[in-house]
């Protein structure tokens, strides 16, 4: 058993005590690499006065990512939502597209925005990723594609989904927003399906302030995407197809290049925190921490615990409230599921009955703070709070429900 310093239950901030952290401890505090290297790139950008439109740093970032992933093509864009929309359109999807409901709303909106119908599919309760058996059951004559999501950076069932797509003549895309720097079968994520989409949002492992990219080994698809992200221009004053403005700017690319140079440090900090959480929480049956497969490359960017209802009287939301009072801004990710958000909630009122695993996972998941800005001491403090909560949950349940009684009897 791990021995942790932990507060007395009466000193918890939710009961009027002093918060454990004076400043908020966030999930996804932005990673920042070498500032001097970033400033040098920004100064150079300003001196050259080339701020956008396929500049030097965008092209360099694309080339560097191609090498990092071992993929033929990388197209940098302004954000991952636009990247998804462009990928869906370039892939020629139509009718219905199968995807998980347990994902960020942008995955569904990218399909909806293209005039297509998202078909929400249940997840595997162990991995939190698309369940291939549920995917097969969801296929209809109108289905044109599947979008798998590498939730928490853990690769989804790539091999099974690839087999289904090949057998049924469907297009397979992957939302890899969480999975930059991860691998499957020793091949880097970015090389699977027709294309994979990455997010470089500020909270991701690799951030470009805001941004995203589409990775593919398909030459024809890459050519389409390059046209689409720049209004359909194929040379000066030569528009050859419909397009949008999805370009990444040079400042974002400069940030991306700078952070790519420090990515090993970011991953190592995440790995350290993952092992600390795992070590401190492993003997608490109230929490199940999702494991990483360390045979593969992982970014360790998301430290996810699933609550065990049989060992915890508090609800997930009560636990989040307790942690937030301590300035530990843990999050209930992807709650309540895309199927319970508009316009999908109104359009598919019976979806919840078809998504029992999604409903369960969405009600139990907690994401804990990690990243280069979070130290192992911070992790120990967070786990000390969690242990105090578990050890005193009956008292806390009564207190949080408004019950009062003489303190001496507790």
ABEGO torsion letter per residue (X at the ends): XBBBBBBBAAABAAAGBBBABABBBBBGBBBBBBAAAAAAAAAAAAAAGBABGGBAAAAAAAAAAAAAAGBABBBBBABAAAAAAAAAAAAGBBEBBBBBABBBAAAAAAAAAAGBBBBBBBBBAAAGBBBAAAAAAABBAABABBBBBBBGGBBBBAAAAAAAAAAAGBBBBBBAAAABGBBBGGBBBGABEABBBBBABAABABBAGBEBBBBBABAAAAAAAAAAABGGBBEBGBBABBBBBABBBAAAAAAAAAAAAAAAAAAAAAAAAAAAAAAAAAABAABBBBBBBAABBBAGABBBBBBBAAABABBAAAAAAAAAAAGBBBBBBGOAEAAABOAAAAABAAAAAABAAAAAAAAABBBBBBEAABBAAAAAAAAAAAAAAAAAAAAAAAAAAGBBBBAAAX
